């Protein structure tokens, strides 16, 4: 795919599943796919400055429109030269629309066909967020890839298990409403989008209702867009709900455009989605877990506050080349940092976790090229760990 604000090239496809390896080129550089986007919610990957994030292998980061439009304001960031110059990250950036945060973070929101009215979590101010407002903010922020404003319905209350007849009817009605509203809002986003150097992605909704997923794909893909996203699968539906939704939806999306699974996730989630044909991922897990003394390893997570690490001289992962592991910092020392409230603990753990996911995606890309899926399972036993 070419002739637009981004280009997408597929260089290899798996012989036994839908996985593909490729690259996306943007006005601020390229990144290989499948790609894990490190999240810098407020234009900052918490605890890590831009050069460190790049050195850890990240080639694209995600910033959040909701938080940035509230503080310091998208117009101010535009005045300061846009996200790239302001945050000193001269590589690709994706901004989400802010819709998910409105639905998940605000105490009061009223969803209607025009948009969403909510109270700011900062000062309680009443704010009206519409497709037009979201797109204007993202145009001001200046990311390479921007997301359409969508209506994200909640997961079934039972997490995707067989619900009662009444719950089925209510859930289906809400999902159908979200799909239709998302389609109408996408049309408004397209009309509001003013910059030809930014790629607007549409978002497919539908929850765990596969019929609604198909219908949403048809609605969203009526628009010829540079890329498409699968939304609404990191909202509590559980692994099986995610798997069914993604394996059904990804192959329905245009083959020559990047496919982005929003808000995912753990290693097993990512591998499942890659094999279904997804190209892009984002999640707050690496830095959120790092700040909370949890380190990812190929064998499974380490909870560093645990007493058993007090005299553990091992590094987090002997096979990792991050600053924590390559620098020889022991689990014992890292535990001490967290127990003592030293800021170095979250910094090192976050750096390790960011590198963990970049290494995981690097191995996945190699597996696609070499058709080496068995090697992935051997190198990353966490994929088969019980949950």
Secondary structure, DSSP 8 states (H G I E B T S, - for coil): --SSSSEEEEEEE-SSSS-EEEEEEETTEEEEESEEEEE-TTSS-TT--HHHHHHTT--EEEEEHHHHHHTT-HHHHHHTTHHHHHHT--SEEEEE-SHHHHHHH-S-EEEETTEEEEE-TTT--EEEEEHHHHHHHHHHHT-SEEE---------TTTTS---HHHHHHHHHHHHHHHHHHHHHHHHHHHH---TTSEEEEEE--TT-HHHHHHHHHHHTTS--SEEEE-SSSSS-HHHHHHHHHHHHGGGS-TTSEEEETT--SHHHHHHHHHHT--EEEESHHHHHHHTTEE--TT--EETTSGGGTT--S-S-TT--SHHHHTT--HHHHHHHHHHT-HHHHHHHHHHHHHHHHHHHHHHHHHHHHT-HHHHHHH-GGGGS--
